[in-house]
Amino acid sequence: MNISTDPWVWISALCTIAIFSFLWRDNPFYKIAEHVFVGVANGWAVTFYWHNVLMPTLFDPLFRQGQLLFIIPFIIGMLYLTRFIPRVSWLVRIPIGISMGYYVGASIPAVSQALIIKQIQGTFLTPQNFQAWHAGNLGVVWSIILFIGVICTLSYFYFSREHKGILGTTSRIGIVFVMIGFGAAFGYTVMARISLLIGRIQYLLGPWLGIVD
Amino acid sequence: MICTLLAGIFALAPPTAVHAYDTPDDGGGAVKIEWQLSADDMTVDKYEVYRSENGVDYKKVGLIGRGRNQIEDETEDGKDYYYKVAAVSDTVTAFSAPTASVASSAQWLNRRKINIIIAVLVFGGLILAFIQHARRGRKLFVRKIAGLHAIDDAVGRATEMGKPILYCPGIGYIEDIATIASLNILGEVAKKCGEYDTKLINPHFDPIVYTVAREIVKESYTDVGRPDAFDPDSVYYVTDSQFAYAAAVDGIMIRELPATNFLVGWFRAESLILAETGASTGAIQIAGTDQVSQLPFFVTACDYTLIGEELYAASAYISREPLLLGAIKGEDWGKVIIGVILVVGSLIGLFTLFPVMQFFD
């Protein structure tokens, strides 16, 4: 056993234990860790945005390099602050609208390609897709299961009619496919979370207590 | 005689048919150079690409390994460039003839993405048509969604127990559709809180979402004739650090003991932490997100879960906004079209040689 003498390792280990103590119940140690965590995160965010966003992408080009075009994003950004002046607080809608419009516009082609076009291509019952499974003749079976799953799941998310009759049947099959998918995702993620826990325990037993290498 | 012999031994055939052209379907700033490999490609170490702006002074701008016959060069739009490609072995460099001048430029249309343009136009057109339809006052049917009917019960339960309601919109930004849908539902929940005089707790991850949410909650209280009941401190910003936010919301759940937790919006790994903590307090939990990887946790730890698009539909159903109802209708027709494309495309792919897959590359 070779306990660390580094004060930062001690702080880190004690914070970890304080957060883990929540598993027992709410207690003063958890409260301290929670408030320190939130405070540090906010302090870090302010400095991060100042040094990595505002300075290099706005203030430096505008005030040091004299690129006057940057006055436009500067004014739009400043409109966020009008929220504190009740008479003109409605102006805050302008920067919010611009940022929403920009991000939605930029994401539509990417989402259409990744989530619609490519998914349709991968679902077709074609010889190429059968081979893509690398499962010999079973590729046909997997492709048919995938095809049925996609059609039935789409029908579950059809909101314009009550789920009765044929639509009721297909949507029930669809939700079974959805739940099987969730089950697989659940197991996979729990496994990943356990590896995070192992990482923290290794930290406590290794760099802090020196029990393991 | 010796010189001729050595030249014969160390001779290296240069690349031929070097062709430089403006990279098609891009935003400019690039030229593509292609060539036919040297006849001695097997003994070539690499190909070097040289560029000149006047056809006289060439500078090396790139290199690529043997067997490769194209490269892209970064350029300034509208400027003429000349290129040469050299085959390089240990001791010998054999230059090709220079290309004709070439200048790069931006194209208006990326032809490789025409299928996406068609998809966006078709689906966008459908949505716009249905929005117009809804705005004209025509009734658009949206089926009932299970989790929504729990909202009334959940607010009523909190009122009876004298406990608050926690509404957590997740860690999304204002441009995330799940966050926008969540804000619509927040408006309705806030109305019910105003009607029943139930305390609402609404902690936020993003300052802009917080700004919008505060206005929505305030407006909801005003709509139900209870502007005095609106507590400005009920909607507040916490932090934009994912797990610090999760730690803070966990603390709120344990200390304030809300009767109902709404976990509706855009979530990532904190979803299970929040849902498990909420479940441990015995609160009714209504969750909803479009993040497929987080839905399993909500399904297992919450009483009601709005799965994916149900969240958008719920927001339309609850608000009855023509814009949202039209969008849901348009999306429904989009699903019908996708289903038809899948069936027809599969039949074509199975029974003909028509390259149906190419349309979706």
Contacts between the chains, C-beta under 8 A, distances in Angstrom:
chain1	res1	chain2	res2	distance
A	19	B	247	6.9
A	22	B	250	6.7
A	22	B	254	8.0
A	25	B	254	8.0
A	26	B	251	7.1
A	26	B	254	4.4
A	26	B	255	6.6
A	30	B	251	7.5
A	31	B	251	7.0
A	33	B	247	7.5
A	34	B	244	8.0
A	34	B	247	4.6
A	34	B	248	6.2
A	34	B	250	7.8
A	34	B	251	5.2
A	37	B	241	7.5
A	37	B	243	7.4
A	37	B	244	4.4
A	37	B	247	5.4
A	37	B	248	8.0
A	38	B	238	6.4
A	38	B	239	4.8
A	38	B	241	7.6
A	38	B	244	4.7
A	38	B	245	7.8
A	38	B	247	7.0
A	38	B	248	5.3
A	40	B	244	7.6
A	41	B	239	4.5
A	41	B	240	7.3
A	41	B	241	3.2
A	41	B	244	3.9
A	42	B	239	5.1
A	42	B	240	7.9
A	42	B	241	7.7
A	42	B	244	8.0
A	44	B	241	7.4
A	45	B	239	7.2
A	45	B	240	5.4
A	45	B	241	6.8
A	80	B	208	7.6
A	80	B	211	7.8
A	83	B	211	5.8
A	92	B	211	6.3
A	96	B	174	6.0
A	96	B	208	6.1
A	96	B	211	7.5
A	96	B	212	6.6
A	99	B	174	6.8
A	99	B	175	6.2
A	99	B	208	7.6
A	100	B	174	5.9
A	100	B	175	4.8
A	102	B	175	7.8
A	103	B	173	7.7
A	103	B	175	3.5
A	104	B	175	6.0
A	107	B	175	7.8
A	108	B	120	6.0
A	109	B	113	6.8
A	109	B	116	5.3
A	109	B	120	7.1
A	112	B	116	4.9
A	112	B	119	5.1
A	112	B	120	5.8
A	112	B	123	7.9
A	113	B	113	7.4
A	113	B	116	5.4
A	116	B	119	6.0
A	116	B	338	7.2
A	117	B	115	5.9
A	117	B	116	6.3
A	117	B	119	6.3
A	117	B	360	5.2
A	118	B	360	7.0
A	120	B	338	6.4
A	120	B	341	6.1
A	120	B	342	6.5
A	120	B	345	7.4
A	120	B	360	5.7
A	121	B	357	5.9
A	121	B	360	3.5
A	121	B	361	7.4
A	123	B	342	5.7
A	124	B	342	6.7
A	124	B	345	4.9
A	124	B	346	5.2
A	124	B	349	5.2
A	124	B	356	6.5
A	124	B	357	6.5
A	124	B	360	8.0
A	125	B	346	3.8
A	125	B	349	6.2
A	125	B	350	5.7
A	126	B	345	7.9
A	126	B	346	7.0
A	126	B	349	3.3
A	126	B	350	6.8
A	126	B	356	6.7
A	126	B	357	6.0
A	127	B	349	7.4
A	127	B	350	8.0
A	128	B	349	8.0
A	128	B	357	5.8
A	129	B	349	8.0
A	129	B	357	7.9
A	147	B	342	6.9
A	147	B	346	6.8
A	150	B	342	6.7
A	151	B	339	5.7
A	151	B	342	6.6
A	151	B	343	7.9
A	154	B	335	4.7
A	154	B	338	6.5
A	154	B	339	5.8
A	155	B	335	7.9
A	155	B	339	7.8
A	157	B	308	6.9
A	157	B	309	4.8
A	157	B	310	7.3
A	157	B	335	6.7
A	158	B	332	5.5
A	158	B	335	5.9
A	158	B	336	7.8
A	159	B	142	5.0
A	159	B	143	5.3
A	159	B	145	8.0
A	159	B	309	7.9
A	159	B	313	4.7
A	159	B	328	5.6
A	159	B	332	5.9
A	160	B	140	7.9
A	160	B	141	6.1
A	160	B	142	7.0
A	160	B	143	7.4
A	160	B	328	7.8
A	160	B	329	6.2
A	160	B	332	4.5
A	161	B	141	7.5
A	161	B	143	6.7
A	162	B	143	5.3
A	163	B	143	6.9
A	178	B	307	6.8
A	179	B	299	7.6
A	181	B	292	7.6
A	182	B	295	5.9
A	182	B	296	4.0
A	182	B	299	5.8
A	183	B	296	7.1
A	185	B	292	6.9
A	185	B	293	5.7
A	185	B	295	7.7
A	185	B	296	5.0
A	186	B	296	3.8
A	186	B	297	7.1
A	186	B	300	6.9
A	189	B	272	7.9
A	189	B	293	6.5
A	189	B	296	7.2
A	189	B	297	7.6
A	193	B	269	7.9
A	193	B	272	7.5
